[in-house]
Amino acid sequence: MSVELGPDRPAFGGARSGAPGNSERAGPAFSLFFFSSDGEEKERGKYESLLEIAAFADERGFEAVWTPERHFHRFGGLFPNPSVLGAAVAARTNRIGIRAGSLSLPFHHPIRVAEDWSVVDNLSGGRAGLSVTYGWHPKEYVLAPELYEIRREAMFERLGVLRKLWRGEPVTFPAGGSEHEIARIYPPPVQRELPVWITTARTRDTWRRAGEIGANVLTALYAITPAELEENMAVYRSALREGGHSGGQVTLMLHTFLGDDPAEVRATVREPMIRYLIHHTELYDPAMIARELRIDPAQVGERHRRALAQIAFERYWNDSALFGTVETCSAKAERLFAAGVDEIACLIDFGVPDKETEASLERIDRLRRKLAASAAKERSDEHG
């Protein structure tokens, strides 16, 4: 993939000098999210494509680039370590936020996470951010089998330690038969506070706890409806206020593809999205698929996975993705922002060919600029 950059932005090599930190927000925030399911493919250039798109997003003024952490399966298998990719993105960009979405925190010692992401923060001039999760798939817990049954509590505990380490607060750890106090990590991070998100969808108590500790939230519509999203955001905002925290950001990840005609968009995204969803169902227990389709678990096969993926596609098409034109998607995005979403993270690498994805990126940028202009006009009208 080769996306077009501005005349003053090199396609490769180091970033230009500029102010550190995320791009200045002129309106509703849009970012780009990567979560490919083709980790088994042998073709070269996958990471180069990601870095070119990150440079495009940086040039155009997007909010952030998100990469996940996944292990042992082609679904997300290109992304075993978001800090490594984050360092590569830092070298290619100048302004854009560099975020993990999401780091499975129970798999990692908090010192390791703090040091790795402090390197990213230093390389980027203070643009690192981190969404953490406790995961769900038992197979991935080969990395921390003793924590699987207590994974959510382990995540919150380690997040508390991570934030202390980042701030330079002393933390005591067991070390070689005794205890050792760590008072500072090296290199010291650029940002005084690490921007933190908690990844959750339907677990309302996790929304509440995120608010209580003053964390942001990264969410998606794969397990909840837009109405349930609004209810969860209300719980989160209430917990923020009760905890005495200002701000608080909700980032919504949405599979995104924009074209010039809705029928053409549907024809373009349908098979890639169904294939993507089939790959995702490979992570599911056959008994769960059997319950959804009301069949015997022993009968679950490829055609049943496809049937489930086809059902899911219709839900995504109707209300759980940004599929359509700039005009149709601007109305949907405006509703989401009005409901309380602060940032839409556009998942773009779900299998549509590169040429079509490149054209969609231009339209996503048009959508971003359209909503930014609308927001600026509203602010101007409010101030006379």
C-alpha positions as CSV (number, residue, x, y, z in Angstrom):
1,M,0.0,0.0,0.0
2,S,1.2,3.5,-0.8
3,V,-0.8,6.3,0.7
4,E,-0.2,9.9,-0.4
5,L,1.6,12.2,1.9
6,G,1.9,16.0,1.9
7,P,4.9,17.5,0.0
8,D,6.8,18.3,3.3
9,R,6.4,14.8,4.7
10,P,8.9,12.1,3.8
11,A,7.4,8.7,3.2
12,F,10.3,7.0,5.0
13,G,12.9,7.9,7.5
14,G,12.8,9.9,10.7
15,A,10.1,12.3,11.8
16,R,10.3,16.0,11.2
17,S,10.8,18.2,14.3
18,G,7.7,19.5,15.9
19,A,5.8,19.9,19.1
20,P,5.5,16.7,21.1
21,G,2.2,15.2,22.1
22,N,-0.9,14.3,20.3
23,S,-2.2,16.4,17.4
24,E,-4.2,19.4,18.5
25,R,-7.9,18.4,18.5
26,A,-10.0,20.8,16.3
27,G,-13.2,18.8,16.8
28,P,-14.4,15.2,17.2
29,A,-11.4,12.9,17.4
30,F,-10.7,10.2,14.8
31,S,-7.9,7.7,15.1
32,L,-6.9,4.5,13.1
33,F,-6.9,1.0,14.6
34,F,-5.1,-2.1,13.4
35,F,-6.3,-5.6,14.1
36,S,-5.7,-7.8,11.0
37,S,-6.7,-11.4,11.0
38,D,-4.1,-12.5,8.4
39,G,-1.2,-13.3,10.7
40,E,-0.7,-16.6,8.9
41,E,-0.1,-15.0,5.5
42,K,3.5,-15.1,4.2
43,E,3.5,-12.1,2.0
44,R,6.0,-9.3,2.9
45,G,5.3,-5.7,3.6
46,K,2.6,-6.0,6.2
47,Y,4.4,-3.8,8.7
48,E,5.6,-1.4,6.0
49,S,1.9,-0.8,5.1
50,L,1.0,-0.1,8.7
51,L,3.9,2.4,9.0
52,E,2.9,4.2,5.8
53,I,-0.7,4.5,7.0
54,A,0.6,5.8,10.3
55,A,2.6,8.5,8.5
56,F,-0.5,9.4,6.5
57,A,-2.6,9.7,9.7
58,D,0.1,11.8,11.3
59,E,0.3,14.1,8.3
60,R,-3.5,14.5,8.1
61,G,-4.1,15.2,11.8
62,F,-5.6,12.1,13.1
63,E,-5.6,11.6,16.9
64,A,-3.8,8.3,17.3
65,V,-2.7,5.0,15.9
66,W,-3.7,1.9,17.9
67,T,-2.2,-1.6,17.7
68,P,-3.3,-4.6,19.8
69,E,-1.6,-7.5,21.6
70,R,-2.6,-11.0,20.6
71,H,-0.9,-14.4,20.7
72,F,-1.0,-17.9,19.1
73,H,-3.6,-17.4,16.4
74,R,-3.8,-15.7,13.0
75,F,-6.5,-13.4,14.3
76,G,-4.4,-10.5,15.5
77,G,-1.2,-12.7,15.2
78,L,0.7,-9.8,13.6
79,F,0.6,-8.0,16.9
80,P,2.4,-9.9,19.7
81,N,4.1,-6.7,21.1
82,P,2.5,-3.3,20.6
83,S,5.5,-1.5,22.2
84,V,7.8,-2.8,19.4
85,L,5.4,-1.5,16.8
86,G,4.9,1.7,18.8
87,A,8.6,2.4,18.6
88,A,8.6,1.9,14.8
89,V,5.6,4.2,14.5
90,A,7.4,6.8,16.7
91,A,10.3,6.8,14.2
92,R,7.9,7.5,11.3
93,T,5.6,10.1,12.8
94,N,5.7,13.5,14.4
95,R,2.5,14.4,16.2
96,I,0.1,11.5,16.4
97,G,-0.6,9.5,19.6
98,I,0.9,6.0,19.8
99,R,-1.3,3.6,21.7
100,A,-1.7,0.0,22.6
101,G,-5.2,-1.3,22.2
102,S,-5.0,-3.4,24.1
103,L,-2.2,-4.7,26.2
104,S,-3.0,-7.9,28.2
105,L,-1.6,-6.6,31.4
106,P,-1.7,-9.9,33.4
107,F,0.8,-11.4,31.0
108,H,3.5,-8.8,31.9
109,H,5.5,-7.6,34.9
110,P,4.5,-3.9,35.5
111,I,8.2,-2.9,35.5
112,R,8.7,-4.4,32.0
113,V,5.6,-2.5,30.7
114,A,6.7,0.8,32.3
115,E,10.2,0.6,30.9
116,D,9.1,-0.5,27.4
117,W,6.5,2.2,27.1
118,S,8.8,4.8,28.6
119,V,11.1,4.1,25.7
120,V,8.2,4.7,23.3
121,D,7.3,7.9,25.1
122,N,10.9,9.1,24.8
123,L,11.2,8.1,21.1
124,S,8.0,9.9,20.3
125,G,8.5,13.0,22.5
126,G,5.6,12.2,24.8
127,R,3.0,10.5,22.7
128,A,2.6,7.1,24.3
129,G,-0.8,5.8,25.6
130,L,-1.9,2.4,26.8
131,S,-5.2,0.6,27.0
132,V,-5.1,-2.5,29.1
133,T,-7.2,-5.6,29.2
134,Y,-7.3,-8.9,31.1
135,G,-8.1,-10.9,28.0
136,W,-10.5,-13.8,27.7
137,H,-9.0,-16.7,25.8
138,P,-7.6,-19.5,28.0
139,K,-5.0,-20.4,25.5
140,E,-3.3,-17.0,25.8
141,Y,-2.9,-17.6,29.5
142,V,0.0,-20.0,28.8
143,L,1.9,-16.8,29.5
144,A,0.4,-16.5,33.0
145,P,-1.6,-19.7,33.9
146,E,-1.7,-18.9,37.6
147,L,-3.6,-15.7,36.9
148,Y,-6.4,-16.9,34.7
149,E,-9.1,-17.2,37.4
150,I,-8.2,-13.8,38.9
151,R,-7.3,-12.1,35.7
152,R,-9.5,-9.0,36.1
153,E,-8.2,-8.3,39.6
154,A,-4.7,-8.9,38.4
155,M,-5.1,-6.3,35.7
156,F,-6.4,-3.6,38.1
157,E,-3.7,-4.4,40.6
158,R,-0.9,-4.3,38.0
159,L,-2.3,-1.1,36.5
160,G,-2.1,0.6,39.9
161,V,1.6,-0.4,40.2
162,L,2.3,0.6,36.6
163,R,0.9,4.1,37.2
164,K,3.0,4.5,40.3
165,L,6.2,3.5,38.5
166,W,5.4,5.9,35.7
167,R,5.0,8.8,38.2
168,G,8.2,7.9,40.0
169,E,6.5,6.8,43.1
170,P,8.5,4.1,45.1
171,V,7.2,0.5,44.8
172,T,8.5,-2.5,46.6
173,F,9.0,-5.9,44.8
174,P,10.3,-9.3,45.9
175,A,13.8,-9.8,44.7
176,G,16.3,-12.6,45.3
177,G,15.0,-13.7,48.7
178,S,14.4,-10.2,49.9
179,E,12.5,-7.1,48.9
180,H,13.7,-4.3,46.7
181,E,12.3,-0.8,46.4
182,I,12.1,0.6,42.8
183,A,11.9,4.4,43.0
184,R,12.5,5.3,39.4
185,I,12.3,3.6,36.0
186,Y,14.8,4.3,33.2
187,P,14.6,6.1,30.9
188,P,12.3,8.5,32.8
189,P,9.1,9.0,30.7
190,V,8.4,12.3,29.0
191,Q,4.8,12.5,30.2
192,R,4.2,12.9,33.9
193,E,1.1,10.7,33.7
194,L,0.7,7.8,31.4
195,P,-2.6,8.1,29.4
196,V,-4.5,5.0,30.3
197,W,-7.6,3.3,29.0
198,I,-9.4,0.2,30.3
199,T,-10.8,-2.0,27.5
200,T,-14.3,-3.2,28.1
201,A,-17.6,-3.7,26.3
202,R,-20.5,-5.2,28.2
203,T,-19.0,-5.7,31.7
204,R,-20.7,-2.7,33.4
205,D,-18.7,-3.1,36.6
206,T,-15.5,-2.6,34.6
207,W,-16.9,0.6,33.2
208,R,-17.6,1.7,36.8
209,R,-14.2,0.8,38.1
210,A,-12.5,2.6,35.2
211,G,-14.4,5.8,36.2
212,E,-13.5,5.3,39.9
213,I,-9.7,5.2,39.1
214,G,-9.9,8.1,36.6
215,A,-9.0,5.9,33.5
216,N,-10.3,6.4,30.0
217,V,-12.3,3.6,28.3
218,L,-11.7,1.8,25.0
219,T,-14.8,0.0,23.8
220,A,-16.5,-1.5,20.8
221,L,-20.0,-2.5,19.6
222,Y,-19.2,-6.2,18.9
223,A,-21.0,-7.3,22.2
224,I,-23.3,-4.4,22.9
225,T,-25.9,-2.3,21.1
226,P,-25.6,1.5,20.8
227,A,-28.3,1.9,23.5
228,E,-26.3,-0.3,25.9
229,L,-23.2,1.8,25.0
230,E,-25.0,4.9,26.2
231,E,-26.0,3.2,29.4
232,N,-22.5,2.1,30.1
233,M,-21.1,5.5,29.4
234,A,-23.6,7.0,31.9
235,V,-22.3,4.5,34.6
236,Y,-18.7,5.5,33.7
237,R,-19.4,9.3,33.8
238,S,-21.1,9.0,37.2
239,A,-18.2,7.0,38.6
240,L,-15.8,9.6,37.3
241,R,-17.7,12.4,39.1
242,E,-18.0,10.4,42.3
243,G,-14.3,9.7,42.3
244,G,-13.5,13.4,41.9
245,H,-11.9,12.9,38.4
246,S,-12.2,15.5,35.7
247,G,-12.2,14.6,32.0
248,G,-12.4,10.9,31.1
249,Q,-12.4,9.8,27.5
250,V,-14.4,7.1,25.8
251,T,-12.8,5.8,22.6
252,L,-15.1,3.6,20.4
253,M,-13.4,1.2,18.0
254,L,-15.5,0.7,14.8
255,H,-14.7,-1.3,11.7
256,T,-14.7,1.3,9.0
257,F,-14.9,1.5,5.2
258,L,-16.2,4.5,3.3
259,G,-17.1,4.6,-0.4
260,D,-19.1,6.7,-2.8
261,D,-22.2,4.5,-3.0
262,P,-23.8,2.4,-0.2
263,A,-24.5,-0.6,-2.5
264,E,-20.9,-0.6,-3.7
265,V,-19.6,-0.4,-0.2
266,R,-21.7,-3.4,0.9
267,A,-20.4,-5.4,-2.1
268,T,-16.8,-4.4,-1.2
269,V,-16.8,-5.1,2.5
270,R,-19.2,-8.1,2.8
271,E,-16.9,-11.0,1.9
272,P,-13.8,-9.6,3.6
273,M,-15.8,-8.9,6.7
274,I,-17.4,-12.3,6.8
275,R,-14.0,-13.9,6.3
276,Y,-12.6,-11.8,9.1
277,L,-15.5,-12.8,11.4
278,I,-15.0,-16.5,10.5
279,H,-11.4,-16.2,11.6
280,H,-12.6,-14.7,14.9
281,T,-15.1,-17.5,15.5
282,E,-12.1,-19.9,15.3
283,L,-11.3,-18.6,18.8
284,Y,-14.7,-19.6,20.1
285,D,-15.6,-22.8,21.9
286,P,-17.8,-24.9,19.5
287,A,-20.4,-25.1,22.3
288,M,-20.9,-21.3,22.1
289,I,-21.4,-21.5,18.3
290,A,-23.8,-24.4,18.8
291,R,-25.8,-22.3,21.3
292,E,-26.1,-19.4,18.9
293,L,-27.3,-21.6,16.0
294,R,-29.2,-24.2,18.2
295,I,-27.3,-27.2,16.9
296,D,-25.3,-30.1,18.4
297,P,-21.8,-28.9,19.4
298,A,-20.4,-32.0,17.7
299,Q,-21.9,-30.8,14.4
300,V,-20.1,-27.4,14.3
301,G,-18.1,-27.0,11.2
302,E,-17.0,-24.4,8.6
303,R,-20.5,-23.8,7.2
304,H,-21.8,-23.1,10.7
305,R,-19.0,-20.6,11.4
306,R,-19.9,-18.9,8.1
307,A,-23.6,-18.9,9.0
308,L,-22.7,-17.2,12.4
309,A,-20.4,-14.7,10.6
310,Q,-23.1,-13.8,8.1
311,I,-25.6,-13.1,10.9
312,A,-22.9,-10.9,12.6
313,F,-22.1,-9.1,9.4
314,E,-25.7,-7.9,9.1
315,R,-25.5,-6.5,12.7
316,Y,-22.3,-4.7,11.8
317,W,-23.7,-3.3,8.6
318,N,-26.8,-2.0,10.3
319,D,-25.5,-0.3,13.4
320,S,-22.1,-1.6,14.7
321,A,-19.6,-0.3,12.1
322,L,-18.9,2.8,9.9
323,F,-19.8,1.3,6.5
324,G,-21.2,3.7,4.0
325,T,-20.5,7.1,2.4
326,V,-19.1,10.3,4.0
327,E,-22.6,11.6,4.2
328,T,-24.3,8.5,5.7
329,C,-21.4,7.9,8.1
330,S,-21.2,11.5,9.2
331,A,-24.8,11.3,10.5
332,K,-23.9,8.1,12.5
333,A,-20.7,9.6,13.8
334,E,-22.4,12.7,14.9
335,R,-25.0,10.6,16.9
336,L,-22.2,8.8,18.6
337,F,-20.3,11.9,19.5
338,A,-23.5,13.5,20.7
339,A,-24.2,10.5,22.9
340,G,-20.9,10.9,24.7
341,V,-18.2,9.2,22.6
342,D,-15.0,11.3,22.5
343,E,-13.0,9.4,19.9
344,I,-13.8,7.0,17.1
345,A,-11.0,4.6,16.3
346,C,-11.4,3.3,12.8
347,L,-10.4,-0.3,12.3
348,I,-9.3,-0.5,8.7
349,D,-7.4,-3.7,8.1
350,F,-10.2,-6.3,8.2
351,G,-9.4,-7.7,4.7
352,V,-10.4,-5.2,2.1
353,P,-7.7,-5.0,-0.7
354,D,-5.1,-2.3,-0.3
355,K,-6.3,-0.1,-3.2
356,E,-9.8,0.1,-1.9
357,T,-8.5,0.7,1.7
358,E,-6.3,3.5,0.4
359,A,-9.3,5.2,-1.2
360,S,-11.4,4.7,2.0
361,L,-8.6,6.4,4.1
362,E,-9.0,9.5,2.0
363,R,-12.8,9.5,2.6
364,I,-12.3,8.9,6.3
365,D,-10.1,12.0,6.4
366,R,-12.8,13.9,4.6
367,L,-15.3,12.7,7.2
368,R,-12.9,13.8,10.0
369,R,-12.5,17.2,8.5
370,K,-16.2,17.6,7.8
371,L,-17.1,17.0,11.4
372,A,-14.2,19.2,12.7
373,A,-15.5,22.1,10.5
374,S,-19.0,21.5,11.8
375,A,-17.8,21.5,15.4
376,A,-15.8,24.7,14.8
377,K,-18.8,26.4,13.4
378,E,-20.9,25.5,16.4
379,R,-18.2,26.9,18.7
380,S,-18.1,30.1,16.7
381,D,-21.9,30.5,16.8
382,E,-21.9,29.9,20.5
383,H,-19.5,32.7,21.0
384,G,-21.3,35.1,18.7
